[in-house]
Amino acid sequence: MTTQYERTDPPAGPSAAGPQPDSAPAPAPPAPSSPRDPRWARPALLALLLATGLLYLCNLSASGYANSFYSAAVQAGSESWKAFFFGSLDAANAITVDKPPASLWPMGLSVRIFGLNSWAILVPEVLMGVGTVAVVYEAVRRRSGPAAGLIAGAVLALTPVAALMFRFNNPDAMLALLMSVACYLVVRAVEDGRTKWLVWAGVAIGLAFLTKTFQAFLILPALALVHGVCAPVRLRKRLVQFALATAALVVSGGWWVAVVELWPASSRPYVGGSQDNSFLELTFGYNGLGRLNGEETGSVGGGDGGRGGGGQWGETGWDRMFGSEVGGQISWLLPAALILLAGGLVLTRKAARSDPARASFLVWGGSLLTTMAVFSYMAGIFHQYYTVALAPYLAAVTGMGAVALWERRRTLWAALTLAAAVTATAAWGYVLLHRTPAYLPWLKWLVLAGGLVAALGLVLAGRSGHRVALGAAGLGLVAALAGPTAYTLSTVQEGHSGSIVTAGPAGAGMGGGGRPGGGGFPGGGQNAPGAQGRTPPGGGAGGNGTGGFPDGGPTVQDSQDSQDGQDGQDGQTSRPPGRNQQNAAGGGGTEAGGMPGGGGMGGLLGGPDVDSEAKELLETDAGEYTWAAAAVGAQNAAGYQLATGAPVMAIGGFNGTDPSPTLARFKEYVAEGRIHYFVAGGGMGGGGRDSGTSAGIASWVEENFEEVTAGSATFYDLTRKKTDD
C-alpha cells in the first residue's frame, strides 16, 4: 500500500509547504479512508477487538469485587441517586471516595440493571479496554494504514498493566480511554483544521478530570503545542479554537465541581480525602501538588519530596519506568517506542508545518514523554498500575514508527533504525524476564535469539526478497510481543483485589530483594501475604494499598442528615468467589491478604472477609437504622457493606484520618438511633496513625457500649450501653 512515507519529493503547488501563520488555509493531505483499505483490514480489526474482549473477560469473576473501596461506592450508587452523583461510599451518604465519581457512573448503572456482582462491576471496565484499542487503531490507521493500526492495537491489548486495569474497577481504565480519545481528536483537528474536533477534545479532557483530576492535564501541554504549531489554519483561528476548547474543558469538567461546592455542606456527603470538606482543597492539595512533591497530608508513608532520589513510594529518576518495581508492567516496548519515535520525526523532518503525519507523531509521542517524565519524578503516592496511562501512547508510536520505517527499509538508516528497535526490545525483554527467573526460564532465550535474528534480517531487508523481509519483520514482532504476552496471560489467569495491584507473575512488581517496593507497599516494607494484589483462581484475594490515601485534618464536619436511598437496603448480596483468607480487620478476615493479627494494616489495604455469623448480625433489623454499622476506614466498612447490602459508615474515609464525622456528631447519630453497631479495629490497625477524630470515636464507643462477638469479628452494640457492676 502506498502511503505518504514513500514520497521523496513534495508535490508542487502552494499546499506543499502548508499555510503560513497568516496565509489562507490549504487542504491537508487526505487521510486513508475505509474504501482504500485492503479487504482484510476490517475483518482483522474485528478479530483484534473480539480477541481483546475475550482475553479481558477470561476468568474475570476471580477478582470478585476487585477494589472493594470503589465497589462499595458502586453499590451505594445503585441504591441511591444522590450517592451515585456524589460518589458516596454508602447509600446514606456519609462520605465520598477521594476522587471525582465519573469512573463510578458506568459501573453504577450496570449494577442497577444487572444487580451487584463481579461481572456487573468489571464488564464496563473490559468494554473500556476494547474501546481504547479501537480508538488507538483508528487514530493510527488514518495516517499510517491498517497494518500500523493493528500493530498498535495489539501492543496495547497485550501490555500487562493494560490487561490488569481494564479488568479492574479503579478509575484508570476510563482515564486511559478518555486520554486516547483526546489524542485522536487533536490529530483530527490538525488534519482538517475543523474547530469541532478540538472542542470535543476539550470535552474528553474535562470528563477525564472528573475521572482522576489533574492526571488528565498531564498531556495538555503537548496537545496544545502541537495544535498551536501544526493546525492548517490561520494563527487567529487557532487561538479562537484553543479558547473554545478551553471553555469546553472547563464546562465539561467543572459543572460537577461547581455543584459540589455550591451544595450546602449540611445536606451532602463529606468530601473524602479533604481536610475541610472541600473538593477544591482535595483537588489542588492531596490529589494535586501533593502527588508531585510528596507532601500528601494524612497519606500512608508519603514520599520525601524526591530527596536522595527516592521516597516511600519508590526511587524517582529518569529510569523509574524501567526499574524492578515498574518495568514488567509497562516497559517491554518502551525502548522500541522511543527509537521509533525518533525515527518517525527524522522521517518527517522536512514535511510541511501542517503535515498530519508528523503531527501524529508529536501528539502521541509528546503525550508519552510528558506523562513518563511526571511519573518518573513524582515524589508523592505512586503505584505501578498508574503506568496504564502510558500504554495507548506507547502503542500508537510503536505502530506508526514501525510501519513508517518499514516502508523506507531500502534506505540504510531506516533499516538500521528498525533493527535497533528490535534489538533493544529483545535485549530488554531478556532483562525483564530474567527478573523473574523461575517464570518460564526458557522464554528469555527465545526472545533474545529471535529478536537478534530478526534484527539481522531487517538490516538486510532492503536487499533481500519480499518474503524474507516479511519473515524477518514477523519474527521481530513475535519476539517483541512474546514477553508481554506471557505476562498478560499470567495476569488474566489470576484474580486481583485490594487497592494496590500488579500485573504479571508473582514477583513481577517486586522491588529489590524480592519485597514489594514503592508502588507495591509503602516503602517496600512489610512483605504481607498477597501484597502483590493477586487472588489465585478459587483462592483468597491478594492484598494491597490504594491509588490515593485520603488526607486527614482537624476541620469540623458539618452535619449530614440525608437518608436518601434507604429503600432497598434490606436486600442481601452474595459474596463473589476468591474471598477466603482470614484477617483481623474488624476482627474478621481480609480479602486483601492481611497479616495474622494485623489484618492488612488493619483493613486499610483491603476489606474484611465477612463470615456468616457477622453478616447475620448486621442484617438483623438493618432496615431500622440509617447505617447498619460504622467502621474506621473505608475498606473495613466496604467489606461489611458489600456482604450485607446495608449502608456502613466509613469513619475517617479511606484510612481513618479524615475528620468525618466529628465525635460530637457521631454521638448525635448514636443518640438518634441511626447507627446499630460499631466494628472493632480498622484504620491503621492501632498503629497510632488514626486521626484524633476516629481514635476518639473508637475510645468513646469502647468505654460506653456492650461488646458483641459474631464469628471471628468483634462489634459494639450502640443500642446497649454498658451497665455499672
N, C-alpha and C positions, 0 to 999 in steps of 0.2 A: 504494500500500500504506500503510495507516495504521500509524504507529509511535508510540512514546511521545513523540517530539519534538513531535508535533502537539497534545498535551494542553495546555490552557491553565489548567485548574484541577485540583488533585489530587483523587483520588477520596475520598469520605467514608469515615470509619471509622478505626480505630486504626492501620491499616497505612500511612495516608497520610504520617504523619510518621516512620515507621520506628521500630524499637525504640530506646529509650534504653539507655545502657550497662548498667543493671541491671534492665531490663524483660524481659518474656518475648519471645522472638524472634517476629517476624512474617514471613510468607512474602514472598519477593521477587517483584517483578513477573515474570510468565512471559516467558521468552526466546522469540523467534520460533523455531519449530521447522520441520522439513522439510515437514510437511503444509501449513503456511501459506505456504510459499514458492510463487511463481508457477511455472508449468510450465517456463519457460525457465531457471530457476535452476540445476538440476542439469546439464543439457547445457552451459550456459555455463561452469560450474565445470570440467567435464571438458575442455572446449575450452581453457580457460585453462591447466590443468595439462599437457595434451598439447602445446600451443604452447610452454610454458616448457621442457618436456623436449626437444622438437625443437630449439628455439633453442640451448639449452645443449649439446646433443650435436653441433651443427653444427661441422664442422672440428675436432673435439676432439683428434684424434691429432696435429694440427700442433704441439701443445705438447710432444710427446714425453714425457719423464719429468718435465716441469714443474720443480719444485724438486727437484733430484737429492739434496739433503740428506735430505729426507723419503722420497724414492723408494728410496734405499739402505736406510733403516730398514725400509721395507715389504718390500723384497726379503729382507732378513735375517730378518724375522719370518715370512716364508713358508717359510723353511728351518729355522728353529729356534723352538720354542715358548718357550724361555727368552728369546730375543731379542724375540719377539712380546710377551711380558709386560712386559719392562723397557723396550722401545723402543730396543733396541740398534741401532747403526749398522752392525754386521756380525754375521754368524751365529756368529762365535767369541766375541762378547760382550766386546769390549774397552772400549767406551764407549757411552753412550746419547746420544740427542738432548737438547737443552736445554729440553724441555717434557715434561709427562706424556704417556703414549702413547695415550690414548683415541682421538684422531683417526686414529691409525695402524691401529687394530684392524680397522675395516671394510675398509680397503684391503688389509691383510694377508690377511684371509680371502678377499677377491676374488682376489688373486694366487695364493693356494693352490689355488683352484678353477680359474681360467682361465689361469694362467701369467703370467709377467712381461711386460707390455706396457702401452702408454699407456692403452688403454681400461680394462683391469682396474684400473689405479690411479685413473683420473679419473671413471669412471662412478659409483662410490659418491658422489663429491662432487656430481655432477649430481643424483642422487636426493635428496641432502640439500637441494639448492636447490628441487626440486619439492616436497619435504616442507615446507619453510619457507613456501613460497607457500600450500600447503594449510592449514597451521596458522594463518597470518595471516588468510586468507579466513574460516575457520570462527570465529575469535575475533571478527572484525568483524561477520560475518553474524548472530551470535547477538543482538547488541544493535542493529545498525543496518540489517539486511536484506541480501539477496544483492547488490543493486546496490553498496552500500558495500564489501562483501567483494570483489567483482570489481575495483572501483577500487583497493583496497588491494593485491590480488594482482598486478594489472598494474603498479602503481607499483613494487612490489618486484622483479618479474621484469625490468623494464626499467631498473632502476638500474644504471649502468655498472659500478660496483665489485662489485655482486652478480653480474652476468654474468661478471665476471673470476674471482671467488673461488669460485663454485660450479662452476667448470671447472678448478680448481687444487687442489693437494694440500697446502696449508698448513692449519693447524688451524682457521682462521677459519670455514670452511663449517659444520663441526659445532658450533662455538660459537654461530653465528647461529641454527641450528636449535634448539639446547637453550635458548637465551635466549628464543626465541619461544614454545616450549612452556611455559617457566616463567611467562611473562606470561599466556598463555592459561589456565593452571591457576589462577593467582591470581584472574583475572576470574571463573572458575567458582566459586572459593571465596567470593567476595563475593556472587555471585548467590544461592546457596542456603545458605551457611554450613556446608557439609559439611567435615569435617576431612580427608577423603581427598584433596581437591583440593590443599590446602595442603601436605600431606605429600608428594604426588607432585611438587609444585613444588620442594620441598626436594631431592628426588632429582635432578630435572633440573639444578638449580644445582650439586649435588655432582658430577654427571657432567661438567658444564661446567668445573668446577675441574680435573678430570682431563684436560681438553682444553687449557686455556690459563690455568691457575692463577688468579691474583687478578682477571683481567679478568672472570671470571664473577661477581664480587661487586660490580661497579660499580652494578648496578641493585637490589641488596638493600635499601638504604635506602628507595627509592621503593616497592618491593613491600611491605616490612614496614609502612611508614607507612600505605599505602592500606588494607591488610587490617586493621591495628590500629584504624583510624578507621571504616571503612565496613562491615565484616563484620556481617551481620544476626543476631548472636548476642550473648549477654551478655559483658561485659568479661572475666569469669573464664574463660569458654570460649575467648575469643580468645587469652588468654595461654597456656592449655593447648595450643591449636592451634599457636601460634607455637613453643612448646617442642618439640612433636613434629616440626614441620617442621625446626627446627634440628637435632634429633637425626638426622632422615633425611638432611639435608645432610652432617652430619659423617660418618655411616656410609658414604653413597654416594661421598663424595669423599675420605674418609680411610682406607678399607681398603687401598687400594693404597699409600698413603704409609706406612702402618704396616708393611706387608710389606717395603717397600724399606728402611726404617730399621732394622728388626729382622733383616733378612737379613745374614748375615756378609759383610762387605765383600770378603773374600778370594775369595768364590765368586759374586759378581755383578759386572756391568759397572760401571765408574766412572760416576758421575752427571755427565753432560756439562753444562758451564756452571757447575759449582760449584767452589769453591776448596778444599773439604775433603771431597769425595766424599759430600756430604750433600744430599738432596733438600730438606730443610727450609731449609738455608742458601741454596740456589738459589731457593727459593720466596719467602722473605722479603727476600732481598737483590737479586740481579740481576733476577729476574722480579717483584719486589715494589716496595719503596721506590725502587730504582734507576731504575725506569721513570718515577717521578714527579719525583724530584729531579735526575735526570741523572747520578747518580754510579754508573754501572754499571762496576765494576772489570773491566778487560780488554776492554771493548767498543771498537768502531771509532769514534773521534771522538765520544765521548759528549757529551751536552748540557752546558750551562754552568749548569744549575740554574735556567734561565729568566732569568738576569741580563741586563738590557738587552732583555728581550722576545723573546729567541731563543737558539738554540744550534746545534750541529752538525746537529740534526735538524729544523730549520726554525723559523720565527718562531712564538712562542706568543702567545696572546691570544684575546679573545672572538671575533675574526673569522677564526681559523685555518681553520675548516671552509669558509670562503668564499674563501680565498686562492688564489693561482695554482697552488700545489702540490697542493691538495686539492679545490678547488671542483668541477672537472669530474668527479670520482669520485662524489660523493655529494650535492652541494648544490642540484641542479636544482630540487627541490620543497621544499627546506628552508624558504625564506621562507613559502611557502604553508602548510606544516605548522604553523609557529609561529603564523601568523594564524588558521588553522582550529582549533588547539588552544585559543587564547584565546576564539574564538567558541563552541566547544563548552562550555567551562567557564562562560561567561556564560549560555549557554542553559540549563544545568543548575544554576545557582547557587541556585535556590530549591527544588531537589529534596530529598527526604528524605536523612538521613545515609547510609542504606544503598542509595541509588539506584545500581543496577548501571551505568546509562549514564554517570553522572559518574565512577564508579569506573573504568570502562574508559578514559575519557579520562585519568584520573590515572595509571593503570598504564602505559599506552603512552606518554603524554606525559612522565610523570616519568622513565621509562627513557630516553627520548630526551634530555631535558635533562641528566640526571646524566652519561650517557655522553659527550654532546657537551662538557660542561664539563670533564671529565677529559681528554679528547683535546685540547681547546683549550689547556690549561695544562700538560700533562705535559712536562717538560724532557728526559726521557730518550729512549731509542730510540723513534721514531715513524715509521711508514710509511703511505703513502696508503691502502693496502689494508686497514688496520685499520678504516677507516670503514665497512666492510661491516656491522659490528655495529649501526650506526645504521639501516640500511635497513629492517628489519622494523618498528621503532618509528615511523619516519617514514611508512612506507606505511600502517600502521594508523591513525595520527592523521589522515592525509590523507583516507582513505576515510570514516572516521566523521564527521569535521568537514564534509566536502563534502556528504554526504547530509543530515546534521542541519540544516545551514543552508539547503540546497535545499528541504527540507520546510517551512521557515519563510520562504521567499523573499518572501511577500506582506508581511512585516514589513520596513520600510525598512532597519533596521540590519542584518538578516540578508542582504538583497540587497547592501547596500554592502560587507559583510564578504566575501561571496563574490567580488564584483567586485574588491576589494582583493587577495584571494589570487591571482586570475587575473592581474591587472595585475602584481603583484610577480613572479610566475612568468615571465611573458612578458619583463619587463624584465631579470630575472636570467638567463634563458635567452639573451637577446641578448648580455649581457655575457660569459657563458661561451663562447658560440660565437665571439665576437669575439676571444677569446684564442688561437684557432687560425684566423687569418684565411684561410689557404689551404684550409681544410677546409670544403667546401660553403658558399661565401660567401653564397649566396642564402638559406640556411635561416634565418639570424638575422633577416632582414627579414620572412619569412613568420611566424616565431614571434612577433615583436613585433606585427606588424599583426593577425594572427589573435587574439592574446591581448587586444589593446585593443578590437577589435570585439566579442569575446565578453564582455568586462567591461562594455561599454556595454549589451549585450543583457541581461546579468544584472541590472544596475541597474533595467532596465525590465521584468524578468521577471514581477514581481508584477502588472503592469498589462497585459501582453500576452497573447496566446493561448498555449495549452499547447504548440503546435508551435513557435512562435517561441522560447519559453523553453527547450524541449528542444534546439532548434538552437543557441542560444547556449551552453548547457551542453556540448553535444557539441563545438562549436568550441573552447571553452575547454579541454576535456580533451585534444583533439588538439594544440592549441598547447602545452599544458604538457608533453606526453609526446614531442613531436617531437624536441627536442634530446637528451634522454637515450636515446631510441630510436636515434637516429643514432649516438651514441657506443657504445651497446651492440652495434649491428650491426658497427661497426668492431672492437670487442673480439673478437667471436666469429669474425671473418674472419681473425684473426691468431693465431699461436701465441705462448705466453708461457712463458718458462723462467727459471731462476735463482732468486734469493732475494728480490729486490725487483721487483715488477711493478706496472704501472699500466694502467688501462682507458682506452678511447677511442683516438682517432687520435694519431699522433706529435705530441708537444708538449703533450698534454692534462695531463700531470703535471709540466710544467716549472715551475721557479721563474723568477725574474726573469732576463732576458737570455737566455732560451731554454736554460738549463742545468738539469739535474735538480737540484732543491734539496731540502733537508730529507729527505723520505722517499725521494726518488729516488736520491740518492747522498750519502754523508756530507758535510754542509755545502754541498751543491750544487756541490762541486768535481769535478774530473776528469770531464769530459764524455766518458766512454768510449763507444765504439760499442756500441749496443744497451743503453744504460743505462736505457732505459725498459722493458726486460724483454719485448720483443716478438720473436717468431720469425716472419718473413714466411712465408706459405704456401710450403712447399717449400724454404725458405731456412734460414740459420743462426739460431740462437736468440739472443734478446736477453739481456743480462746484467744482473746485479743484485746485491742485498745480502741481507739476512736479516731475518726477523721478530724476531730477537733473537740477538745475538752472545754466545757464552758467555764467562764470566769466566776469568781465569787466576789463579794463586796459587802459593805455594811449598810447599803441603802435599804430603807424600809419599803416593803412591797405594799401597794395599795390593795384594798380588799377585792376579792374576786368572787362575785356572788352568782355567776351564771351557772345554771344547772341544765344548760342546753344539751340535748342529745341523750337524756336519761332513758327515753323509750328504747326498749330492746336490750337493755343492759343485763337482763337476766339470762340471755342466751348463753349456752355453753359452746366452747370451741374445742376442737380436737387438737391434740398436740402432734405436730408433724414428727416423722422419724428423725433419728440422729440426735437424740437428747437423753443420754442415759448416764453421763458422768456425774459424780457426786461433787457437791460444792457447799461451802459454808456461807455463801451469800444469802443472808437472811436465814441461815440455818438449813438451807436445802442443798441441792446440788447445782452445779453450774454447767450450762451449755457451752461455756467458754473454756472448758478445760482448766478449771480452777485448781488451786493447790489445797491439799487437805489442811483444814484449819484456817486457811487464808482465803480461799474462795475466789481465785482470780482477782486479787486486790479488793476483796470484799464486795464483789459484784460490780466493780467498776468496768471491767472489760467484757463482761458477758452476763446475761441474765440467768437466774436460777432455774434449775430443772425441778419444777413443782411436782411433788408426789401427790397421790390421790387423796391422802388424808388432809393435806394443806389445801388442796383445791376444794374439797368438800366443805371445809371450814369456812373459806372465804365466800363460797357461793351461797351459803345459808343466809337467807334474808338480805342478800346483797341489794336487791331492788329497793329496800327501805332506806338506803344510805346514798348520799352523793358519791362517796368513794367507799368501796368495799374495804380498802386498806390504804395505808400510807407507808412509804418506804424511802429510806435515804438513798439517793442515786437513781438515775433514770433506768439503767439496765436492770437493777434489782426490781424496781417497780414494774418494768416491762414484762419480765418473766411471769409474774403473777397475773398481770392484766391479760396477757395472751393466753394463759392457761384457763382463766375463768371467764373472760369476756366482759368483766366488770371493771369500771374505772379504778385505777390505783394511782394515788397521788405520788409524784416523784419529788420528794423534798430535796431542795437544793439543786435540781436539774441533773445534768449528766453525772457529775462526780460529787454531788452533795455540797458544793461550795457556793451556789447561787443563793442570795438572800430571799428565798421564796419557799414557803411563807415565813413570816416572822413568827417568833414564839408566841407573841400576843395573838396574832391572827390564828395560829394553829389552835390555841386554847379556845378561841371563839368557835372554830369549827367543831371541836370536840363537845363544847357545851351545847351547841345547837344540834348535836346528834347526827352530824353529817359524815363522820368517819367511824368505821366499825373497828378495825384492827390497825395496829402498828407493827410492821415487820422488823424484827430484831436484826441488827447488823446492817451491812450495806455501806455505801460511800467508799471511803478509803480503807475499810476493814479495820477500823480502830487504830490506824497508823498515825493519827494525830493531824491529818490534813483536812478533816471536815471543817466547814466553816462554823463560826460560833453559833449561827442560826440552827443548823442541823444538829450539832452536838448538844445545844441547849434543849432542843425538842426531844432528842433521844433521852437525855438525862431526866427531863421532867416526866416523860412517859414511864420510864423505868421506876421512878420513885413513887408514882401515884396510881398505877394500874396493874391489874392482875395479869400474871404471865400465863400463857396458854401454849401447850405443845401439841403440834399436829404432825405426825410422822417424824421427820428429822428437822422440821422447822420450828422456830420459836416466834410467837406473836405476843402482843399485849392487847387485851380486850379493852377498848376505850369506853365501853359502856359499863365496865365493872371496876370501880375504884378499890384500891387496897383498903382493908379494914385493919384498925389497930389491934394488936394482940393484947 
